[in-house]
Amino acid sequence: MSNVMWFLHLLGAVGMGFYIVLPVLLGKAPKLAGGGQEGLAEGLSSANRIAQYFLVVQLLTGGYIMSQGNYSPLWMVLVTVLFLGIAAVSGMMSKPLKQIVGSIRENRSATAYIAKARAMSFAVLIMYLVIIYLMKFPF
């Protein structure tokens, strides 16, 4: 059972790798025409939803793995807080992504929503990289 959980946990981490490229993709959005921005935002919104399903996989498998191991309480708290931070910010990020699409459809500027989504994506990226570091080097 342990090997299956580790495999599922690894698959979840790979699925969350979307958050590594998200800031780059959002950085390209202002350079696109209106239809391109709309399509990109719809695609990123769908990919964000899929990555959130991988977050659920991470929650379940990571909780099981933590319950079976001998980890420092500080490490477990840090990892859990970072995980919840990723879940919260990525969930909040879905609104500006949807607002980009709505703005383009109404022929309004989506620049503010793109900037907001990009800032949130950088926050998720930083938390994701820190959690990867903590997974590789637990204390």
Residue pairs with C-beta under 8 A, 6 or more apart in sequence:
2 65
2 68
5 61
5 64
5 65
6 61
6 65
8 57
8 61
9 57
9 58
9 61
9 62
9 65
11 54
11 57
12 54
12 55
12 57
12 58
12 61
13 58
13 132
13 135
15 50
15 51
15 53
15 54
15 57
16 51
16 54
16 55
16 58
16 86
16 128
18 47
18 48
18 50
18 51
19 51
19 86
19 90
19 121
19 124
19 125
19 128
20 125
20 128
22 44
22 47
22 48
22 121
22 124
22 125
23 118
23 121
23 122
23 125
25 40
25 44
26 44
26 114
26 117
26 118
26 121
27 118
28 40
29 37
29 40
29 41
29 100
29 110
29 114
29 118
30 37
30 111
30 114
32 40
34 104
34 107
35 104
37 100
37 104
37 110
37 114
38 100
38 101
38 104
38 105
41 97
41 98
41 100
41 101
41 104
41 110
42 101
44 97
44 117
45 94
45 97
45 98
45 101
48 90
48 93
48 94
48 97
49 94
51 90
52 87
52 90
52 91
55 83
55 86
55 87
55 90
58 83
59 83
59 87
62 79
62 83
66 76
66 79
71 138
72 138
72 139
74 139
75 134
75 138
75 139
78 134
79 131
79 134
79 135
82 127
82 130
82 131
82 134
83 131
85 123
85 127
86 124
86 127
86 128
86 131
89 120
89 123
89 124
89 127
90 120
90 124
92 120
93 117
93 120
93 121
93 124
96 113
96 114
96 116
96 117
96 120
97 113
97 117
99 110
99 113
100 110
100 113
100 114
100 117
103 109
103 110
103 113
104 110
